[in-house]
Amino acid sequence: MEKVLLDPESVVQLNPNYVIRLEYFGGILYDKQHMGYYGLNRTASDILFLTQYSLSLSDIVSLLSRIYELKPSEIMDVVSEFLYPLLTNGVVKKGHKKGNPNNAFNQLEKMRKFVDQLKYLSAPLTAFLYLTWKCNIKCKYCFLKAPRRLLREPLTLEEIKKVIDELSEMRTFELCITGGEPLLDQRLPEVVKYACERGFTVNITTNGLLVNRELAKKLATCNVNVQVPLHSSDFKIHDELTGMPGSFEKAVDTIKLLVNLNMNVSVITILQKANKDDLRNMLPLIKELGVHVWNIVELKPVGRADNSMAIPLKERLKIIEELEREANKLGIQIIAEKPFFFVGDKGLSQTLINDEFYKLFTRCGVRTGRYVEITPDGFVYPCDLLLGDTFPNLIAGDLRQNTFKEIWHSSEILNKFRNLKQEDMHGKCKSCIYFDLCGGKCRALAYSYYDGDLYAPDPRCPYEPK
């Protein structure tokens, strides 16, 4: 096939629907429209970083030749071949106004110098912002034991905006606004609007009880993603789990309203013993509601939930696999965590084990820095399962004392999770051949189940080293 090369004087720009962030292993390209992440090596990351500055192909090649100490003629074709399919697929586009190459070079050099000294992500992929602990229902499976206490006055709107600014400057991709029930905070529309203006993909999780047409229209102008819980196709099961008669009917009405406003809506279901036999019946309901994404979340035995409500790993995986087959026929995408990448003695490719980007999603999100939690009163926690009065010693930082950037890079708690080594682990993790990929998996469940032992195995793990 004949190579298709770009004109050296073509100005190449990164599509604003994509965000590039440099990392210690290379970089991450984030697709805002589809909420997709792509791991890039160092060279690909550097090329796409430079396209943010509307440079000509020859400028990009010239700058790369300085960085990699190669002649421009040696890399022109390679860079052109790399960019052409991205141009075809809309990741980059041709521009008209050329930017400043020196400024682009200085910014790339500055960022590379910074991320190259890190061994963890330069910022979280997602920040969870808890607007309030207040909630208008009392779900049996909630990971928080209500009522959750504020340790002090909640963040003001100006303080929230300041945190959003900091997260944006660090290039955090997604902001999930949650609670409690976030719609109980009247500031929600303004917070959502501000976060969207700062370039975030904004996700809201709401039980739907307080959604009306006026509020929905306000949210629709910001192109947010809204996640509404439905735990069964049977209203009796759903209402029993939420502790609120009529909550099923209201959730269904809310989903219909949001879909009619062409909003991005997904259904979230907490998979547990009480609803496992009805999940297949939910597929036609979700299809009928016009929803295309179904997020199935494993029940975690913390907060109000306990082990008696949970489903064993192998049974859970079997349920999800069966649902995925049926969902594909209906055009429904199922998003479900599969916490361990083996059952019994199934092996894994050594290529995957050595892939740093892949490990971001196979290891515990606290360890890899995929996400972080910000409470209504401005405290930073490593994980939602570690929120609450149960874990007072796991506050990673105080946003009234330090900036988010200072907390992210200097927190003793966050660094403790990041720096876990296999030789520090207890039990079977210490000799497990999968540890480099799995990293001990969920530290929060280990910490909770084994009375504060951060180094214990994930209690769900079925693998027994030989």
C-alpha positions in Angstrom: 0.0 0.0 0.0 1.3 3.4 -0.9 2.3 5.7 2.0 0.3 8.9 2.3 2.4 11.7 3.8 1.4 15.2 4.9 2.7 18.4 3.4 5.6 19.6 5.6 3.9 23.1 5.8 0.5 21.7 6.9 -0.5 23.1 10.3 -1.6 20.2 12.5 -3.9 20.8 15.5 -5.1 18.4 18.2 -8.9 18.1 18.0 -10.4 19.8 21.1 -12.5 16.6 21.8 -9.1 15.0 22.8 -6.8 15.8 25.6 -3.1 14.8 25.8 -1.3 14.4 29.1 2.4 13.5 29.5 3.2 10.7 32.0 6.3 8.9 33.2 5.6 6.0 30.9 4.8 8.2 27.9 1.4 9.7 28.0 -2.4 9.4 27.9 -4.7 10.5 25.2 -8.3 11.0 26.5 -11.3 11.0 24.2 -13.8 13.3 25.8 -16.7 12.2 23.6 -16.4 8.5 24.3 -14.7 8.7 27.7 -11.9 6.5 26.3 -8.2 6.3 27.4 -5.3 5.5 25.1 -1.8 4.7 26.4 1.0 6.2 24.3 4.7 5.7 24.3 7.1 8.7 24.8 7.5 9.6 21.1 3.8 9.5 20.3 3.0 11.5 23.4 5.6 14.2 22.5 4.2 14.5 18.9 0.6 14.9 20.1 1.7 17.3 22.9 3.2 19.6 20.2 0.0 19.5 18.1 -1.7 21.5 20.9 0.2 24.5 19.7 -0.9 24.5 16.0 2.5 23.9 14.5 3.4 22.9 11.0 4.6 19.4 10.4 8.1 20.7 9.6 8.1 22.6 13.0 7.1 19.5 14.8 9.8 17.5 13.1 12.4 20.2 13.8 11.5 20.2 17.5 11.6 16.5 17.8 15.0 16.4 16.1 16.3 18.6 18.9 14.8 16.4 21.6 15.9 13.1 20.2 19.1 14.3 18.6 18.2 13.1 15.1 18.3 14.8 11.7 14.9 16.1 10.5 15.2 14.1 7.3 15.5 10.9 9.4 12.2 11.4 11.1 10.0 13.4 8.7 8.4 10.4 7.1 7.9 8.6 10.4 6.1 11.5 12.0 4.0 12.1 8.9 3.0 8.4 8.8 2.0 8.6 12.5 -0.1 11.7 12.1 -1.9 10.8 8.9 -4.3 8.1 10.2 -5.0 10.4 13.2 -5.9 13.1 10.8 -8.2 10.7 8.9 -9.8 9.6 12.2 -10.3 13.1 13.5 -7.9 13.0 16.4 -5.9 15.8 14.8 -7.1 18.3 12.2 -5.5 20.7 9.8 -5.3 24.3 11.0 -4.7 27.7 9.4 -3.0 29.8 12.0 0.5 28.7 13.0 1.6 28.8 16.6 4.9 29.6 18.3 7.4 26.7 18.0 9.7 28.0 20.8 6.8 28.2 23.2 5.8 24.7 22.4 9.3 23.4 22.8 9.7 25.1 26.2 6.4 23.7 27.5 7.2 20.2 26.3 10.7 20.4 27.9 9.2 21.7 31.2 6.5 19.0 31.3 8.8 16.2 30.4 11.3 17.2 33.1 8.4 17.2 35.6 6.8 13.8 34.7 10.1 12.0 34.2 10.8 12.3 37.9 7.5 10.6 38.8 6.7 7.0 39.3 2.9 7.6 39.4 0.3 9.5 37.4 0.8 13.3 37.3 -2.8 13.8 38.2 -5.9 11.5 38.8 -7.8 10.4 35.8 -11.1 11.1 37.7 -11.9 13.2 40.7 -15.0 12.5 42.7 -16.5 15.6 44.3 -19.0 14.9 47.1 -21.3 18.0 47.2 -23.2 16.8 50.3 -23.5 13.8 52.6 -27.3 14.4 52.8 -29.4 11.8 51.1 -33.2 11.4 50.7 -33.1 7.6 50.7 -31.4 4.9 52.7 -30.1 2.2 50.4 -29.3 -1.1 52.1 -26.1 -1.5 50.0 -24.6 2.0 50.5 -20.9 2.0 51.3 -21.4 4.9 53.7 -23.0 4.3 57.1 -25.5 7.2 57.4 -25.6 9.8 58.7 -22.1 10.7 57.6 -20.8 13.6 59.7 -19.2 16.8 58.4 -16.0 17.4 60.3 -16.5 21.2 59.7 -18.3 23.7 57.5 -18.6 22.5 53.9 -16.7 24.1 51.1 -18.1 27.3 49.8 -18.9 27.7 46.1 -15.7 29.8 45.6 -13.7 27.1 47.3 -15.2 24.4 45.1 -14.4 26.5 42.0 -10.8 26.9 43.2 -10.5 23.1 43.5 -12.0 22.6 40.0 -9.5 25.1 38.7 -6.6 23.2 40.3 -7.8 19.9 38.9 -8.2 21.4 35.5 -4.7 22.9 35.5 -3.3 19.4 36.3 -5.4 17.9 33.4 -7.7 15.7 35.4 -10.0 14.4 32.7 -13.3 13.6 34.5 -15.2 15.1 37.4 -17.8 13.0 39.0 -20.3 14.9 41.1 -21.9 12.7 43.7 -23.0 12.5 47.4 -25.2 11.7 49.3 -27.7 12.9 46.8 -26.0 15.8 44.9 -29.3 17.3 43.8 -30.0 18.2 47.5 -27.3 20.9 47.0 -28.8 23.9 45.2 -25.4 24.8 43.9 -25.2 21.8 41.7 -26.2 23.5 38.3 -23.6 26.2 38.9 -20.9 23.7 39.8 -21.7 21.6 36.8 -21.6 24.6 34.5 -18.3 25.8 35.8 -16.7 22.4 35.5 -17.9 22.0 31.9 -16.4 25.4 31.1 -13.1 24.3 32.5 -13.1 21.4 30.1 -14.0 18.4 32.2 -16.1 15.5 31.2 -18.8 15.9 34.0 -20.6 12.9 35.4 -23.5 13.1 37.9 -24.8 10.2 39.9 -28.3 10.8 41.2 -31.2 8.6 42.5 -33.4 10.7 40.3 -36.0 11.5 42.9 -35.4 15.3 42.7 -35.0 15.6 38.9 -37.6 17.8 37.2 -37.9 19.2 33.7 -36.5 22.7 34.6 -33.4 21.2 36.3 -32.9 18.6 33.5 -32.9 21.4 30.9 -30.3 23.3 32.8 -28.1 20.2 33.0 -28.7 19.4 29.3 -27.1 22.6 28.2 -23.8 21.4 29.7 -23.6 18.0 28.0 -23.2 16.1 31.2 -23.4 12.4 31.7 -26.1 11.3 34.2 -26.1 7.9 35.9 -29.3 6.7 37.5 -29.6 3.6 39.7 -32.0 0.8 38.7 -31.5 -2.4 40.6 -34.3 -4.6 39.2 -37.0 -4.7 36.6 -39.3 -5.5 39.6 -40.3 -2.3 41.5 -40.7 -4.3 44.7 -37.0 -5.4 44.7 -35.7 -2.0 43.7 -37.8 -0.2 46.3 -36.8 -2.7 49.0 -33.1 -2.1 48.3 -33.4 1.7 48.3 -35.7 1.7 51.3 -38.0 4.1 49.5 -41.5 3.1 48.1 -42.0 4.6 44.7 -38.3 5.1 44.0 -38.4 2.7 41.1 -41.2 4.5 39.3 -39.5 7.9 39.9 -36.1 6.6 38.6 -37.8 5.3 35.4 -39.6 8.6 34.9 -36.3 10.5 35.4 -34.5 8.3 32.8 -37.3 8.9 30.3 -37.1 12.6 30.8 -33.3 12.8 30.4 -33.4 10.5 27.3 -36.1 12.7 25.7 -33.8 15.7 26.3 -31.0 13.8 24.4 -28.8 13.6 27.4 -26.2 11.0 28.0 -27.8 8.6 30.4 -26.6 5.3 31.9 -28.1 2.9 34.3 -26.1 1.7 37.3 -27.0 -1.5 39.1 -25.4 -2.9 42.3 -25.1 -6.6 41.7 -26.1 -8.6 44.9 -28.0 -11.6 46.0 -31.3 -9.8 46.2 -31.4 -8.9 42.5 -29.2 -11.4 40.7 -32.0 -13.6 39.4 -33.8 -10.6 37.8 -30.9 -9.0 36.0 -31.7 -10.7 32.7 -35.2 -9.1 32.8 -33.6 -5.7 33.0 -32.2 -5.8 29.5 -35.5 -5.3 27.7 -36.4 -2.5 30.2 -33.1 -0.7 29.6 -33.6 -1.1 25.8 -37.2 0.2 26.1 -36.0 3.3 28.0 -33.5 4.2 25.3 -30.4 3.7 27.4 -27.3 2.2 25.8 -24.9 1.9 28.7 -25.4 -0.3 31.7 -22.9 -0.1 34.6 -23.0 -3.2 36.7 -21.1 -2.7 40.0 -20.1 -5.3 42.4 -21.5 -4.9 46.0 -18.6 -4.1 48.3 -19.2 -5.3 51.9 -18.5 -1.9 53.6 -20.8 0.7 55.1 -24.3 -0.7 55.3 -23.5 -3.7 53.1 -22.1 -6.9 54.4 -20.8 -10.2 53.1 -24.2 -11.9 53.4 -25.4 -9.7 50.5 -22.4 -10.3 48.2 -22.1 -12.8 45.4 -19.0 -15.1 45.1 -16.5 -14.0 42.4 -17.0 -17.0 40.0 -20.8 -16.7 40.1 -20.6 -13.0 39.6 -18.3 -13.4 36.5 -20.7 -16.0 35.1 -23.7 -13.7 35.5 -21.9 -10.8 33.8 -20.6 -12.9 30.9 -24.2 -14.2 30.2 -25.6 -10.6 30.4 -22.9 -9.3 28.1 -23.9 -11.9 25.4 -27.5 -10.8 25.6 -26.7 -7.1 25.8 -24.6 -7.2 22.6 -27.7 -8.4 20.7 -29.6 -5.4 21.9 -26.9 -2.8 21.3 -26.4 -2.2 25.1 -22.9 -1.8 26.4 -22.2 -3.3 29.8 -19.5 -1.8 31.9 -18.5 -4.2 34.7 -15.5 -4.6 36.8 -13.8 -8.0 36.5 -11.6 -7.8 39.5 -9.1 -10.6 38.8 -7.7 -11.5 35.4 -7.6 -15.2 36.1 -9.8 -18.0 37.4 -7.9 -21.1 38.5 -4.7 -21.4 36.5 -5.4 -19.2 33.5 -2.3 -17.4 32.5 -1.5 -13.9 31.2 0.7 -12.5 28.5 4.0 -11.3 29.7 3.5 -8.3 27.3 0.5 -7.2 29.3 2.3 -7.6 32.6 5.1 -5.3 31.4 2.7 -2.6 30.1 2.6 0.3 32.6 -0.5 1.8 31.0 -2.4 -1.5 31.2 -1.5 -1.8 34.9 -3.4 1.4 35.6 -6.6 -0.5 35.0 -5.6 -4.0 36.4 -4.4 -2.7 39.8 -6.2 -1.0 42.6 -7.2 2.6 41.5 -5.8 4.0 44.7 -2.3 2.5 44.1 -2.2 3.7 40.5 -3.8 7.1 41.1 -6.8 6.6 38.7 -9.1 8.5 41.0 -9.3 10.6 44.2 -12.2 11.6 46.5 -13.0 15.1 47.8 -15.5 15.4 50.6 -18.1 18.2 51.1 -15.9 19.7 53.8 -12.7 19.7 51.7 -10.8 16.6 52.8 -9.1 14.4 50.3 -9.4 10.6 50.5 -7.7 8.0 48.4 -10.9 5.9 47.7 -14.7 6.0 48.2 -14.5 2.8 50.2 -12.2 4.5 52.7 -14.5 7.4 53.3 -16.3 8.0 56.5 -15.7 7.9 60.2 -14.5 4.3 60.0 -11.2 5.4 58.5 -10.2 8.7 60.2 -6.5 8.0 59.8 -6.7 7.7 56.0 -7.3 11.4 55.2 -4.8 12.2 52.4 -5.0 15.9 52.8 -6.9 19.1 53.7 -7.8 21.5 50.8 -8.0 24.4 53.3 -4.4 23.8 54.3 -2.8 22.8 51.0 -3.5 23.0 47.3 -4.7 19.8 45.6 -1.3 19.6 43.7 0.6 19.7 47.0 -1.6 17.0 48.4 -1.4 14.8 45.3 2.4 14.9 45.2 3.2 15.0 48.9 0.5 13.2 50.8 2.0 10.5 53.1 -1.2 8.5 52.8 -1.3 8.5 48.9 2.4 7.7 48.8 2.0 4.9 51.2 -0.5 3.3 48.8 1.6 4.0 45.7 4.8 2.6 47.2 3.5 -0.8 48.2 6.0 -3.5 47.3 5.5 -7.3 47.0 8.0 -7.9 49.8 5.8 -5.7 52.1 2.7 -7.8 51.5 1.2 -10.4 53.9 -0.3 -13.8 53.1 -0.4 -15.2 49.6 0.3 -11.9 47.8 3.9 -12.2 49.0 4.6 -15.1 46.7 2.0 -14.6 43.9 3.3 -14.6 40.3 0.5 -12.2 39.3 1.4 -9.5 41.9 3.1 -7.2 39.3 -0.1 -7.1 37.3 -2.7 -7.2 40.1 -0.8 -5.2 42.8 -2.8 -6.9 45.5 -6.0 -5.4 44.0 -8.4 -3.6 46.3 -6.6 -2.1 49.3 -9.7 -0.7 50.8 -11.4 -4.1 51.1 -8.2 -5.6 52.5 -7.9 -2.8 55.0 -11.6 -3.1 56.0 -11.8 -7.0 56.1 -8.5 -7.5 58.0 -8.9 -4.8 60.7 -6.7 -2.1 59.2 -4.1 -4.3 57.6 -3.1 -2.4 54.4 -0.8 -5.2 53.3 -3.3 -8.1 53.5 -4.6 -9.9 50.3 -7.9 -8.7 48.7 -10.4 -11.0 50.5 -12.2 -11.7 47.1 -9.1 -13.2 45.5 -9.6 -16.9 44.4 -6.0 -17.6 43.5 -3.9 -19.8 45.6 -0.2 -19.8 44.7 1.3 -23.3 44.3 
